Amino acid sequence: MTPPALTRRRALLGSAAALLGPWPSRIVFADDGSVVSATRPGTGPILLNGNENPYGPSPAARRAILDSMGAAPRYAEESIEVLRRQIALHEGVDPAQVLVGSGSGELLRMAGLLAARTLAGGELVAARPTYEELPEFAERLGLTVRWVDVDAEHRHDLDAFLRAITSRTSLVYVCNPNNPTGTTVATDQLAAFVRAVPGPVTVVVDEAYVDFTDVPGRSTAVGLLREAPNLVVLRTFSKLHGLAGLRVGYGIAPASLATRLGALSLVWPNSTGIAAATASLNDRGFLQATRTAIVDDRTRVQGALDRLGRPRADSKGNFVFFDTGRPVAEFQECMLAQGLRVGRRFAGYDTWSRVTIGVRDEVDRFLAALPGALKA
Ligand SMILES: Cc1ncc(COP(=O)(O)O)c(C=O)c1O
């Protein structure tokens, strides 16, 4: 391949890399913003088990992280407010509708606390399998989880969700795209579902991975907020933005629900995380380039699995969930022997593994190891 000419954009990314010292990954972008190559330093196993984005943080976020040192002696109150207003602009909602949390995990737990406070010993309806942070926390709060198996295509079965709702239900959790399956529910189906859920039930739509869907703007439930007083939509800076360690997420809800949820926050986000998130939100070029790289490599992985005849879910996240054909612990062991850490077992899917899309050479390594690890 002819090395691409040095453009202003590439020079910027290159100088940011030099300024900030070793990157977890080295990325070369082409003029159209696509990733030409990406490599990582060779220490420890390659982590393809946590659905993180190793392309991040963006160059602007890296600079903001360094600059945030000066803000460390201060509480982050004012900068949280700035981020809240920027998110509101970005999402086209009122700032009073936005909650900034220490990761979307904190916001999931706040929704659990609100449900437990509204109806002691109530019920939460959630898919099986799904991201377990809220269901597990809800159980610890004394709620009963009513699990609803995903359908034959590994999607949330929203009709079955409606049937599972009782007079004891206070919370419904829809993870869209779902973790670990990566599947999505269509926006019109979700809209009909949200309209059909009885008034007192809070519906949490977790959109941690929405940026990796085909048309993120059309996949989001934010447009439903106008007609759904009990809906909360959650987002995170841990995935596309590559800031998982800095713990920033946000929720959008009708203002009165946002106020009730906000009252249950436990900790203020930290100033470095807020500075990084604010810078990252505006680094559109980087976000677009990494999104494209991840979606391309997801297509590559799904194509390879199809050629190998392995059943898989249709993932719209930065990960792929597929049937290894053997107990998943054995598959994990084989992959680890090749220097790759891949995902664990999920309820009802004893032979399936979830593999996160890493940087390009990590995906190459995974694809090279795959055929051997599938054989028992
Ligand atoms: C679906 C889903 N929601 C929320 C989270 C939590 O993310 P955060 O880092 O924002 O707490 C995760 C993390 O993996 C996730 O998969």
PDBQT file of the ligand as one rigid body, heavy atoms in Angstrom, charges set to zero:
ROOT
HETATM    1  C1  LIG A 401     -25.204  -1.857  28.041  1.00  0.00    +0.000 C 
HETATM    2  C2  LIG A 401     -24.301  -1.178  29.000  1.00  0.00    +0.000 A 
HETATM    3  N1  LIG A 401     -24.769  -0.179  29.726  1.00  0.00    +0.000 NA
HETATM    4  C3  LIG A 401     -23.998   0.467  30.595  1.00  0.00    +0.000 A 
HETATM    5  C4  LIG A 401     -22.690   0.100  30.786  1.00  0.00    +0.000 A 
HETATM    6  C5  LIG A 401     -21.900   0.831  31.826  1.00  0.00    +0.000 C 
HETATM    7  O1  LIG A 401     -21.109   1.773  31.257  1.00  0.00    +0.000 OA
HETATM    8  P1  LIG A 401     -20.404   2.914  32.082  1.00  0.00    +0.000 P 
HETATM    9  O2  LIG A 401     -18.956   2.716  31.889  1.00  0.00    +0.000 OA
HETATM   10  O3  LIG A 401     -20.926   4.180  31.479  1.00  0.00    +0.000 OA
HETATM   11  O4  LIG A 401     -20.804   2.790  33.522  1.00  0.00    +0.000 OA
HETATM   12  C6  LIG A 401     -22.141  -0.932  30.043  1.00  0.00    +0.000 A 
HETATM   13  C7  LIG A 401     -20.743  -1.330  30.228  1.00  0.00    +0.000 C 
HETATM   14  O5  LIG A 401     -20.223  -2.252  29.660  1.00  0.00    +0.000 OA
HETATM   15  C8  LIG A 401     -22.966  -1.602  29.126  1.00  0.00    +0.000 A 
HETATM   16  O6  LIG A 401     -22.529  -2.636  28.392  1.00  0.00    +0.000 OA
ENDROOT
TORSDOF 0
